[in-house]
Amino acid sequence: MNPLSLTMKRTAAALLLLGSVAALPEAYAVGTAANTSIQNRATISYSVGGTAQTPIESSPTGNSVPGVNAGTATTFVVDNRVDLTVTEQGAAATVVNPAQLAVVTTFLVTNTGNAAQAYQLTAANVAAGASLFSNTDNSDVANLRVFVDANANGTYEAATDTATAITTLAADAGVRVFIVADVPTTATNLQFANVRLTAATAVNNTPATLLTASTGADNPATVEVVFADGTSAGGDAARNGRGAADDQYAVQSAALTVTKTSAVIRDPLNGTTDPKAIPLSVVEYRVTVANTGSAAASGVTLDDPIPANTAFLQNEYSGATRDVQVTTGTGTVFCIAEVAATDTNGDGCFRPTAATLRVLPSLIGTVAPSGPNSTVTVRFRVTIN
């Protein structure tokens, strides 16, 4: 065969092999699998007095017997390189509301070592003052739980995702993990709660038993455990078999301010000219609800007791045919405040007792966090006894 042709074929084969390795980044990333046996034998060829002698193969304990297979391979097993990463998924805070239950943040735990591992999982609130997504932690969430994504669909499903530890995760594989928490009823607008997921490497298929690093000299016949992980969230130290990452809950809530004022409309002596608060005068109450928060307020109901020494006055609005005036961002509406156990005429207000006014959400509407619907004003009138 042409030597040049042979050389070209060998070069082409080498390039093909390199291309195959480059196409398998997963295999390259973790390196040789733990517990792989690596062995070889050296062969010594020599001559005595110009006469070739039978080669002698090596042995870990020494071999002097010539001949093929007379030696013994020198063998060692590849040790367990323990490495992992924990990363937050989504790159943004999870928006929640006060008193919201089972809110979810998502993480990815990746085994970057060279053997399958189990992982213990813990969730915790982060100390106040930590910054994440340009927000400073100033609150905590409650009832933290952690679950593994059982069907790899990236969505927390309470009935399916019940495992609280990773039983086994192959080398260079990843699995999503959810922190599930409850937002306190007392949470307020623009509070931020940082949470941390920590994964601790455990014995494969035995997550209750944490893995420990091997100490002392290497034993070539034993799979030693070597921690190779770096530092991570919360000052997690390098080479401790653990990884951690943080995520955040951002509370968005309505922030309602309720203002109530009164003004004398007319009195029996001065009429509407500089009226005074004397018996038989008419006084108008104005209750204003303003939302300066970041979320809409729905189901807004006004309950206002008619004060002592006054009486609710009817037929004061809309051509002397209505009792209450409600002004929203979309206009002004009116209703009749009949005395009844419910809103019998369905116009949005009534009086459960003669001395109590109730205005329903159907009339007030949703109080938005901004824009024209961010303020609602309710007006009604009383006479002074």
Buried (B, 14 or more C-beta within 10 A) or exposed (E): EEEEEEEEEEEEEEEEEEEEEEEEEEBEBBBEBBEBEEEEBEEEEEEEEEEEEEBBBBBBEEBEEBEEEBBBBBEBBBBBBBBBBBBBBEEEBBBBBBEBEEBBBBBBBBBBBBBBBBBBBBBBBBEEEBEBBEBEBBBBBEEBEBBBBBEEEEEBEEEEBEBBBBBBBBBBBBBBBBBBBBBBEEBEBBBBBBBBBBBBBBBBEEBEEBBEBBEEEEEBEEBBBBBBBEEBBBEBEEBBBBBBBBBBBBBBBBBBEEEEEEEBBBBEEEEEEEBEEEEEBBBBBBBBBBBEBBBBBEEBEBEBEBEEEBEBBBEBBBEEEBBBBBBBBEEEBBBBBBEEEEBEEEBBBBBBEEBBBBBBBEBBBBBBBEEEBBBBBBBBBBBBE
